Amino acid sequence: MTDQTNAMTQRELTQSERFMKKVVSEFSASVGTIALTDFQRRLAQNYFIALDAVLKTTEEKRLKKAEKYRDPLPVIWANVNMEKLARDVVAMARVGFDPAQPNHINLIPFKNNNTNKYDIAFIEGYRGIELKATKYGLDVPDNVIVELVYSTDKFRSIKKDWKNECEGYEFEVTNPFDRGEIIGGFYYHQYTQKPEKNKLVTMSIKDILKRKPDHASPEFWGGQKDKWENGQKVGKEQVEGWYEKMCWKTVYRAAYSDITIDSQKIDDDYLRLKQLEAEYAEAEVALEVRENANREVIDIESEVTIVDQGKVSSRTQEDQQSDLFADQTVEQGPGF
């Protein structure tokens, strides 16, 4: 009777409960019998809620595609690689990435043809990069200032030399309501107690646009995108996007990616992050090689294109990190 009750209880577990059970099991395997804290358990629940929404949205978009463009594998929980997902969620939660917080971490499903399952890519938002740099940084600045420079602004950099003990700048916005075209940007690492360590880095608009991905989403950067009607491409349409916000976030990501990581602070969770980043970078290169080959594409309105064969084409990465940012929907566009 007990076995039957246990079996019935197992069958009655919700998807959320099964997810949490898998995460708790993975956590226990990595740190022993110590239970999850309330904070870590809340983060795990947030990952389930966020991913559940992403899977539903992606599956809806898959079904809207014409059959010849549609991957036959439904984007549902049953087709997610749960073993890998549980390991990754534990690492992300212990670092402190919270998918319920804007711009922390973005969950992107992509198909792995080796397993015929969907793996989940964890793409750091610009606030996530800040969180990681602050937690693992060797010498974290007291202030990080990030600005875009427009054609009507007045900007002068002050480099450290025999006359100036520290780097600095002069910046004046002469017309805040019509600043003209973006001509560049800068970030400034400020150390209040040791100003001689202050650091100024300038980026021309050319430098910023170098970090724009080859497959940039027009919903974010502006430009033309495919227009669909009844599952068929019917031409192109122009979208405005969030060009200024994208440029600013590119400089912001560069500012925090420039903070050196302290090797003494590196833990297993950080190493897991780097492993995942390497996997996505390799997938990006592989996709470029196969760019003209036959492929099935699942479009979602984000900075990541999901393709089969487990290949992820994402925003750059400044390094592929500095620009590798994405959020789940266009509605989130200006905020991530």
NORDATA-V856197 format. One line per field, one symbol per residue. psi: psi as a letter, one per 30 degrees, with the letter a starting at -180 (. if undefined). A space follows every 10 residues. Layout:
psi=???
This chain:
psi=eeeeeeeeee ffkleeeeee eeeeeeeeff gagklkleee eeeeeeeeee eeeeeeeeee eeffkkeffk kfjkilefgk jeeeeeeeee eeefegkjff kkgdkkjjkk kjfefhlklj kjkklefeee eeeeegkeik lekjkkkkkl ffljkkkjlk affkflkalk kkjfiffifa lkfalllkjk jefifffkkk kkkleeeeff fklehkkffe flaklkkkkh gkkgalkkke aheeeeeeee eeeeefffkk kjfffkaeee eeeeeeeeee eeeeeeeeeg eglklkkjkl iagkkklagg kkjaldkeff effikklele ffeff.
